[in-house]
Amino acid sequence: MSEPRTLLCFGDSNTWGFDPLSGRRYPRCVRWPGAAAAALGAGWSVVEAGLNGRTTVFEDPMGDLAGVRHLGPVLASAAPVDVIAIVLGTNDLKTRFGASAPEIADGAGVVVDRALASRAGPDGRPPAVVLVAPPPIESGRALAERDPEAFAERAAAWRDARSRSLEFARHYARVARQRGAVFLDAGAHLRSSDVDMIHWSPEAHLALGSAVAEAVRSVAARDAESV
């Protein structure tokens, strides 16, 4: 009996499964990697690697959160990895990084480069990469109505973040194309929650998990044709 193929889900608090209503973690079956696992079935093993606050390449004074530095050990521990889905960039929108949408997308490209330079795939090859552009953050209208002080703090910490995040899909598509990665626009499948502007509802997790599973199937079919 052959071993199942491996999908590695590498991301931030949305991959971790942060619930904007409770502040706790969604159950495994609700989180988008769990939804992807259910859609892919028994032929795939899905490894979750989500971390609250993770950035692409930016150094955060709040901790060791640069994804490009985490990726090597994560890939090595999960190897062999057939496909890695990278969902990073939302935290890069924080005011303290001063990053534009093209700069954030280029940071995601550095993470993709690190994956493609690895030997963490089958037979020492690099894994295939699905680069996911995070969905735009929301206006926070519900948060402003419920807790104006919390909204003011969020708005200051994420200044102009919505307008920059609206540019993600275009720039992430460019980065994926330049590297031969599969591109997926999460914003075409889900919206961030207006409860806290950033995190996702259970329905959004299901939508992304299903979309990622479809992208992974297309990668697997492409690779099978090339053999």
C-alpha positions in Angstrom: 0.0 0.0 0.0 1.5 3.3 -1.0 2.0 6.2 1.4 -0.4 9.1 1.2 0.9 12.2 -0.4 1.5 15.2 1.8 0.1 18.7 1.7 1.8 21.2 4.0 -0.3 24.3 5.0 2.0 27.1 5.9 0.4 30.3 7.2 -0.5 32.6 10.0 -3.4 32.8 12.5 -6.0 32.0 9.9 -4.2 28.7 9.1 -3.9 28.2 12.9 -7.6 28.7 13.1 -8.2 31.8 15.1 -11.9 32.4 15.8 -12.7 36.1 15.7 -15.8 35.6 17.9 -14.3 33.7 20.8 -10.6 34.4 20.4 -10.0 30.7 20.7 -9.0 28.1 18.1 -11.5 26.5 15.8 -11.7 22.7 16.0 -9.5 20.8 13.5 -12.4 19.9 11.3 -13.4 23.6 10.9 -10.0 25.0 10.1 -9.2 25.3 6.4 -6.4 22.6 6.4 -9.0 20.2 7.9 -11.5 21.2 5.2 -8.8 20.5 2.6 -8.0 17.2 4.1 -11.7 16.2 4.0 -12.0 17.2 0.4 -8.8 15.5 -0.7 -9.6 12.2 1.0 -7.5 9.3 2.2 -4.8 9.6 -0.5 -3.5 12.8 1.2 -2.0 13.6 4.6 -2.4 17.3 5.6 0.2 18.9 7.9 -0.9 22.2 9.6 1.8 24.8 10.2 -0.1 28.0 11.2 1.3 30.5 13.7 -0.4 33.6 15.1 1.3 36.8 13.9 3.5 35.1 11.3 4.8 37.4 8.5 6.5 36.7 5.2 10.0 38.1 5.8 9.5 41.0 8.2 11.1 41.0 11.6 8.5 41.7 14.3 9.5 43.1 17.7 6.7 41.0 19.2 8.6 37.8 18.5 10.3 35.3 16.1 7.6 35.5 13.5 9.3 35.7 10.1 7.9 32.9 8.0 11.0 32.7 5.7 13.1 31.7 8.7 10.5 29.1 9.9 10.0 27.4 6.6 13.2 25.3 6.4 12.7 23.4 9.7 8.9 23.0 9.0 9.6 21.5 5.6 12.3 19.3 7.0 10.0 17.9 9.7 7.1 17.3 7.3 9.2 15.9 4.4 8.6 14.5 2.0 6.1 17.2 1.1 4.4 16.9 -2.3 2.6 20.3 -2.2 3.0 23.3 0.1 0.2 25.9 0.3 1.6 29.3 1.4 -0.9 31.7 2.9 1.0 34.7 4.3 0.9 38.5 4.0 -2.0 39.7 6.2 0.3 40.5 9.2 2.7 42.3 6.9 -0.1 44.9 6.6 0.5 46.2 10.1 1.5 49.8 10.3 4.8 49.2 11.9 6.2 47.4 8.8 5.3 50.2 6.4 5.0 47.7 3.5 3.2 48.3 0.3 1.2 45.5 -1.4 4.0 44.9 -4.0 6.5 44.6 -1.2 4.4 42.2 0.7 3.9 40.0 -2.4 7.6 40.1 -3.0 8.1 38.9 0.6 5.8 36.0 -0.1 7.9 35.4 -3.2 11.0 35.0 -1.0 9.1 32.3 1.0 8.2 30.6 -2.3 11.9 30.8 -3.4 12.9 29.1 -0.1 10.5 26.2 -0.7 11.6 25.8 -4.3 15.2 25.8 -3.3 14.6 23.0 -0.8 14.9 19.2 -1.2 11.9 18.5 0.9 9.8 17.0 -1.8 9.6 13.4 -3.0 13.0 11.9 -4.1 14.8 15.0 -2.9 13.1 17.4 -5.3 11.4 20.6 -4.2 7.7 20.5 -3.4 5.1 22.0 -5.7 3.9 25.4 -4.4 0.4 26.9 -4.3 0.7 30.6 -3.4 -2.5 31.9 -1.9 -3.2 35.7 -1.9 -4.9 36.4 1.4 -8.4 38.0 1.1 -8.7 41.7 1.7 -9.3 42.7 5.2 -12.7 44.2 6.0 -13.8 47.6 7.1 -14.5 46.7 10.7 -17.9 48.3 10.8 -19.2 45.7 13.2 -16.2 46.1 15.5 -16.6 49.9 15.4 -20.3 49.6 16.4 -19.5 47.1 19.2 -16.3 48.5 20.6 -15.2 51.9 19.2 -12.1 51.9 21.3 -10.9 48.5 20.1 -11.7 49.6 16.5 -9.6 52.8 16.9 -6.7 50.7 18.2 -7.0 48.3 15.3 -7.3 51.1 12.8 -4.1 52.7 14.1 -2.2 49.3 14.1 -3.4 48.5 10.6 -3.4 51.9 8.9 -4.6 51.8 5.2 -4.5 48.0 5.4 -7.7 47.5 3.6 -6.7 49.5 0.6 -3.4 47.8 0.4 -4.9 44.3 0.8 -7.2 45.0 -2.1 -4.1 44.9 -4.3 -2.9 41.5 -3.1 -4.4 39.4 -5.8 -2.7 41.2 -8.7 0.7 41.3 -7.1 0.6 37.7 -5.8 -0.4 36.5 -9.2 2.7 38.2 -10.6 4.9 36.6 -8.0 3.4 33.1 -8.6 3.8 33.4 -12.4 7.4 34.5 -12.1 8.2 31.3 -10.1 6.0 28.8 -11.8 3.9 28.4 -8.7 0.1 27.8 -8.8 -1.8 31.0 -7.8 -5.0 31.0 -5.8 -6.9 34.2 -4.9 -8.5 33.6 -1.6 -10.6 36.7 -2.0 -12.4 35.1 -4.9 -13.7 32.4 -2.5 -14.2 34.1 0.9 -14.4 37.4 2.8 -12.7 38.2 6.1 -14.9 38.6 9.1 -16.1 42.1 9.8 -16.1 41.2 13.5 -12.3 41.9 13.7 -11.6 42.7 10.0 -8.9 40.0 9.7 -9.9 36.5 10.7 -12.4 34.1 9.0 -15.7 32.5 9.7 -16.2 28.7 9.6 -17.8 29.1 6.2 -14.8 31.0 4.9 -12.5 28.3 6.2 -14.5 25.7 4.4 -14.4 27.7 1.2 -10.6 28.1 1.2 -10.1 24.4 2.2 -12.2 23.4 -0.8 -10.4 25.8 -3.2 -6.9 24.6 -2.0 -7.9 21.0 -2.4 -9.0 21.7 -6.0 -5.6 23.5 -6.6 -3.7 20.6 -5.1 -5.6 18.1 -7.4 -4.6 20.2 -10.4 -1.0 20.2 -9.3 -1.1 16.4 -8.8 -2.7 15.9 -12.3 -0.1 18.1 -13.9 2.8 16.3 -12.2 1.4 13.0 -13.2 1.2 14.0 -16.9 4.9 15.2 -16.8 6.2 11.8 -15.5 
